[in-house]
Amino acid sequence: MSHYKTILNYFDNRSTNASAESFNAKIKAFRNQFRGVKNVEFFLYRLTKIYA
């Protein structure tokens, strides 16, 4: 019952959050590729250059 507005939004506008989920999966894969990164600032820089 708490999610009925978002469920109905799909049927009204045919919009989903698939693009956001895909972007999150890309970030997760990128993060797994660079495990143990000590320079977080550089990691975020690389992330924005690749996916922005």
Jmol script that loads the backbone (N, CA, C; Angstrom):
load data "model"
ATOM      1  N   MET A   1       0.828  -1.201   0.000  1.00  0.00           N
ATOM      2  CA  MET A   1       0.000   0.000   0.000  1.00  0.00           C
ATOM      3  C   MET A   1       0.870   1.261   0.000  1.00  0.00           C
ATOM      4  N   SER A   2       2.048   1.178   0.620  1.00  0.00           N
ATOM      5  CA  SER A   2       2.888   2.371   0.700  1.00  0.00           C
ATOM      6  C   SER A   2       3.538   2.730  -0.630  1.00  0.00           C
ATOM      7  N   HIS A   3       3.563   1.813  -1.588  1.00  0.00           N
ATOM      8  CA  HIS A   3       4.201   2.069  -2.884  1.00  0.00           C
ATOM      9  C   HIS A   3       3.195   2.205  -4.027  1.00  0.00           C
ATOM     10  N   TYR A   4       1.956   2.338  -3.717  1.00  0.00           N
ATOM     11  CA  TYR A   4       0.958   2.324  -4.783  1.00  0.00           C
ATOM     12  C   TYR A   4       1.101   3.488  -5.745  1.00  0.00           C
ATOM     13  N   LYS A   5       1.556   4.650  -5.282  1.00  0.00           N
ATOM     14  CA  LYS A   5       1.713   5.798  -6.191  1.00  0.00           C
ATOM     15  C   LYS A   5       2.792   5.538  -7.224  1.00  0.00           C
ATOM     16  N   THR A   6       3.903   4.945  -6.806  1.00  0.00           N
ATOM     17  CA  THR A   6       4.969   4.665  -7.770  1.00  0.00           C
ATOM     18  C   THR A   6       4.587   3.534  -8.709  1.00  0.00           C
ATOM     19  N   ILE A   7       3.831   2.585  -8.228  1.00  0.00           N
ATOM     20  CA  ILE A   7       3.369   1.507  -9.095  1.00  0.00           C
ATOM     21  C   ILE A   7       2.386   2.054 -10.113  1.00  0.00           C
ATOM     22  N   LEU A   8       1.478   2.886  -9.678  1.00  0.00           N
ATOM     23  CA  LEU A   8       0.516   3.476 -10.601  1.00  0.00           C
ATOM     24  C   LEU A   8       1.182   4.440 -11.575  1.00  0.00           C
ATOM     25  N   ASN A   9       2.279   5.058 -11.174  1.00  0.00           N
ATOM     26  CA  ASN A   9       3.007   5.965 -12.051  1.00  0.00           C
ATOM     27  C   ASN A   9       3.479   5.242 -13.306  1.00  0.00           C
ATOM     28  N   TYR A  10       3.873   3.987 -13.179  1.00  0.00           N
ATOM     29  CA  TYR A  10       4.288   3.231 -14.351  1.00  0.00           C
ATOM     30  C   TYR A  10       3.143   3.082 -15.336  1.00  0.00           C
ATOM     31  N   PHE A  11       1.977   2.766 -14.859  1.00  0.00           N
ATOM     32  CA  PHE A  11       0.844   2.549 -15.747  1.00  0.00           C
ATOM     33  C   PHE A  11       0.311   3.863 -16.323  1.00  0.00           C
ATOM     34  N   ASP A  12       0.454   4.953 -15.593  1.00  0.00           N
ATOM     35  CA  ASP A  12      -0.010   6.245 -16.100  1.00  0.00           C
ATOM     36  C   ASP A  12       0.971   6.858 -17.097  1.00  0.00           C
ATOM     37  N   ASN A  13       2.267   6.831 -16.767  1.00  0.00           N
ATOM     38  CA  ASN A  13       3.268   7.532 -17.582  1.00  0.00           C
ATOM     39  C   ASN A  13       4.273   6.615 -18.263  1.00  0.00           C
ATOM     40  N   ARG A  14       4.193   5.322 -17.996  1.00  0.00           N
ATOM     41  CA  ARG A  14       5.161   4.352 -18.522  1.00  0.00           C
ATOM     42  C   ARG A  14       6.590   4.736 -18.164  1.00  0.00           C
ATOM     43  N   SER A  15       6.792   5.237 -16.946  1.00  0.00           N
ATOM     44  CA  SER A  15       8.128   5.605 -16.496  1.00  0.00           C
ATOM     45  C   SER A  15       8.564   4.669 -15.381  1.00  0.00           C
ATOM     46  N   THR A  16       9.827   4.284 -15.432  1.00  0.00           N
ATOM     47  CA  THR A  16      10.391   3.417 -14.408  1.00  0.00           C
ATOM     48  C   THR A  16      11.707   4.019 -13.922  1.00  0.00           C
ATOM     49  N   ASN A  17      12.314   3.382 -12.968  1.00  0.00           N
ATOM     50  CA  ASN A  17      13.608   3.819 -12.470  1.00  0.00           C
ATOM     51  C   ASN A  17      14.724   2.934 -13.020  1.00  0.00           C
ATOM     52  N   ALA A  18      14.513   2.340 -14.178  1.00  0.00           N
ATOM     53  CA  ALA A  18      15.492   1.433 -14.766  1.00  0.00           C
ATOM     54  C   ALA A  18      16.806   2.141 -15.062  1.00  0.00           C
ATOM     55  N   SER A  19      16.754   3.383 -15.500  1.00  0.00           N
ATOM     56  CA  SER A  19      17.998   4.097 -15.802  1.00  0.00           C
ATOM     57  C   SER A  19      18.804   4.346 -14.529  1.00  0.00           C
ATOM     58  N   ALA A  20      18.144   4.653 -13.446  1.00  0.00           N
ATOM     59  CA  ALA A  20      18.840   4.854 -12.175  1.00  0.00           C
ATOM     60  C   ALA A  20      19.437   3.540 -11.680  1.00  0.00           C
ATOM     61  N   GLU A  21      18.714   2.462 -11.821  1.00  0.00           N
ATOM     62  CA  GLU A  21      19.224   1.159 -11.403  1.00  0.00           C
ATOM     63  C   GLU A  21      20.424   0.751 -12.250  1.00  0.00           C
ATOM     64  N   SER A  22      20.375   1.043 -13.537  1.00  0.00           N
ATOM     65  CA  SER A  22      21.496   0.732 -14.423  1.00  0.00           C
ATOM     66  C   SER A  22      22.729   1.538 -14.033  1.00  0.00           C
ATOM     67  N   PHE A  23      22.534   2.810 -13.734  1.00  0.00           N
ATOM     68  CA  PHE A  23      23.652   3.659 -13.327  1.00  0.00           C
ATOM     69  C   PHE A  23      24.255   3.170 -12.021  1.00  0.00           C
ATOM     70  N   ASN A  24      23.425   2.764 -11.085  1.00  0.00           N
ATOM     71  CA  ASN A  24      23.920   2.221  -9.812  1.00  0.00           C
ATOM     72  C   ASN A  24      24.729   0.944 -10.043  1.00  0.00           C
ATOM     73  N   ALA A  25      24.289   0.110 -10.967  1.00  0.00           N
ATOM     74  CA  ALA A  25      25.026  -1.116 -11.277  1.00  0.00           C
ATOM     75  C   ALA A  25      26.388  -0.797 -11.888  1.00  0.00           C
ATOM     76  N   LYS A  26      26.449   0.221 -12.738  1.00  0.00           N
ATOM     77  CA  LYS A  26      27.727   0.623 -13.331  1.00  0.00           C
ATOM     78  C   LYS A  26      28.689   1.133 -12.263  1.00  0.00           C
ATOM     79  N   ILE A  27      28.180   1.925 -11.333  1.00  0.00           N
ATOM     80  CA  ILE A  27      29.024   2.432 -10.249  1.00  0.00           C
ATOM     81  C   ILE A  27      29.517   1.280  -9.380  1.00  0.00           C
ATOM     82  N   LYS A  28      28.654   0.338  -9.102  1.00  0.00           N
ATOM     83  CA  LYS A  28      29.033  -0.805  -8.285  1.00  0.00           C
ATOM     84  C   LYS A  28      30.121  -1.635  -8.968  1.00  0.00           C
ATOM     85  N   ALA A  29      29.994  -1.852 -10.275  1.00  0.00           N
ATOM     86  CA  ALA A  29      31.006  -2.603 -11.015  1.00  0.00           C
ATOM     87  C   ALA A  29      32.327  -1.842 -11.038  1.00  0.00           C
ATOM     88  N   PHE A  30      32.269  -0.538 -11.215  1.00  0.00           N
ATOM     89  CA  PHE A  30      33.472   0.292 -11.223  1.00  0.00           C
ATOM     90  C   PHE A  30      34.153   0.250  -9.867  1.00  0.00           C
ATOM     91  N   ARG A  31      33.367   0.318  -8.808  1.00  0.00           N
ATOM     92  CA  ARG A  31      33.907   0.271  -7.452  1.00  0.00           C
ATOM     93  C   ARG A  31      34.564  -1.072  -7.168  1.00  0.00           C
ATOM     94  N   ASN A  32      33.976  -2.160  -7.650  1.00  0.00           N
ATOM     95  CA  ASN A  32      34.560  -3.481  -7.450  1.00  0.00           C
ATOM     96  C   ASN A  32      35.865  -3.641  -8.220  1.00  0.00           C
ATOM     97  N   GLN A  33      35.966  -2.977  -9.335  1.00  0.00           N
ATOM     98  CA  GLN A  33      37.179  -3.048 -10.144  1.00  0.00           C
ATOM     99  C   GLN A  33      38.355  -2.389  -9.429  1.00  0.00           C
ATOM    100  N   PHE A  34      38.091  -1.344  -8.654  1.00  0.00           N
ATOM    101  CA  PHE A  34      39.146  -0.597  -7.991  1.00  0.00           C
ATOM    102  C   PHE A  34      39.077  -0.757  -6.470  1.00  0.00           C
ATOM    103  N   ARG A  35      39.065  -1.972  -6.034  1.00  0.00           N
ATOM    104  CA  ARG A  35      39.060  -2.234  -4.591  1.00  0.00           C
ATOM    105  C   ARG A  35      40.364  -1.798  -3.978  1.00  0.00           C
ATOM    106  N   GLY A  36      40.302  -1.297  -2.786  1.00  0.00           N
ATOM    107  CA  GLY A  36      41.494  -0.896  -2.077  1.00  0.00           C
ATOM    108  C   GLY A  36      42.017   0.470  -2.468  1.00  0.00           C
ATOM    109  N   VAL A  37      41.217   1.258  -3.137  1.00  0.00           N
ATOM    110  CA  VAL A  37      41.647   2.598  -3.523  1.00  0.00           C
ATOM    111  C   VAL A  37      41.762   3.443  -2.264  1.00  0.00           C
ATOM    112  N   LYS A  38      42.918   4.074  -2.098  1.00  0.00           N
ATOM    113  CA  LYS A  38      43.132   4.886  -0.904  1.00  0.00           C
ATOM    114  C   LYS A  38      42.826   6.350  -1.139  1.00  0.00           C
ATOM    115  N   ASN A  39      42.933   6.792  -2.384  1.00  0.00           N
ATOM    116  CA  ASN A  39      42.674   8.193  -2.704  1.00  0.00           C
ATOM    117  C   ASN A  39      41.227   8.324  -3.187  1.00  0.00           C
ATOM    118  N   VAL A  40      40.337   8.590  -2.269  1.00  0.00           N
ATOM    119  CA  VAL A  40      38.906   8.657  -2.589  1.00  0.00           C
ATOM    120  C   VAL A  40      38.614   9.821  -3.531  1.00  0.00           C
ATOM    121  N   GLU A  41      39.319  10.913  -3.385  1.00  0.00           N
ATOM    122  CA  GLU A  41      39.096  12.076  -4.247  1.00  0.00           C
ATOM    123  C   GLU A  41      39.381  11.716  -5.708  1.00  0.00           C
ATOM    124  N   PHE A  42      40.462  11.001  -5.954  1.00  0.00           N
ATOM    125  CA  PHE A  42      40.791  10.584  -7.316  1.00  0.00           C
ATOM    126  C   PHE A  42      39.782   9.575  -7.837  1.00  0.00           C
ATOM    127  N   PHE A  43      39.319   8.678  -6.968  1.00  0.00           N
ATOM    128  CA  PHE A  43      38.304   7.706  -7.359  1.00  0.00           C
ATOM    129  C   PHE A  43      37.036   8.414  -7.823  1.00  0.00           C
ATOM    130  N   LEU A  44      36.587   9.410  -7.081  1.00  0.00           N
ATOM    131  CA  LEU A  44      35.382  10.149  -7.465  1.00  0.00           C
ATOM    132  C   LEU A  44      35.613  10.947  -8.745  1.00  0.00           C
ATOM    133  N   TYR A  45      36.833  11.459  -8.923  1.00  0.00           N
ATOM    134  CA  TYR A  45      37.172  12.169 -10.156  1.00  0.00           C
ATOM    135  C   TYR A  45      37.051  11.228 -11.353  1.00  0.00           C
ATOM    136  N   ARG A  46      37.636  10.033 -11.243  1.00  0.00           N
ATOM    137  CA  ARG A  46      37.557   9.067 -12.329  1.00  0.00           C
ATOM    138  C   ARG A  46      36.120   8.648 -12.605  1.00  0.00           C
ATOM    139  N   LEU A  47      35.355   8.483 -11.555  1.00  0.00           N
ATOM    140  CA  LEU A  47      33.955   8.097 -11.696  1.00  0.00           C
ATOM    141  C   LEU A  47      33.166   9.139 -12.465  1.00  0.00           C
ATOM    142  N   THR A  48      33.394  10.409 -12.157  1.00  0.00           N
ATOM    143  CA  THR A  48      32.658  11.465 -12.866  1.00  0.00           C
ATOM    144  C   THR A  48      33.131  11.610 -14.299  1.00  0.00           C
ATOM    145  N   LYS A  49      34.403  11.376 -14.579  1.00  0.00           N
ATOM    146  CA  LYS A  49      34.904  11.485 -15.951  1.00  0.00           C
ATOM    147  C   LYS A  49      34.389  10.369 -16.832  1.00  0.00           C
ATOM    148  N   ILE A  50      34.214   9.191 -16.269  1.00  0.00           N
ATOM    149  CA  ILE A  50      33.764   8.062 -17.066  1.00  0.00           C
ATOM    150  C   ILE A  50      32.248   8.065 -17.276  1.00  0.00           C
ATOM    151  N   TYR A  51      31.493   8.366 -16.243  1.00  0.00           N
ATOM    152  CA  TYR A  51      30.028   8.217 -16.305  1.00  0.00           C
ATOM    153  C   TYR A  51      29.255   9.533 -16.352  1.00  0.00           C
ATOM    154  N   ALA A  52      29.929  10.672 -16.377  1.00  0.00           N
ATOM    155  CA  ALA A  52      29.188  11.935 -16.403  1.00  0.00           C
ATOM    156  C   ALA A  52      29.047  12.466 -17.802  1.00  0.00           C
TER     157      ALA A  52
END
end "model"
wireframe off; spacefill off
backbone 0.3
color backbone group
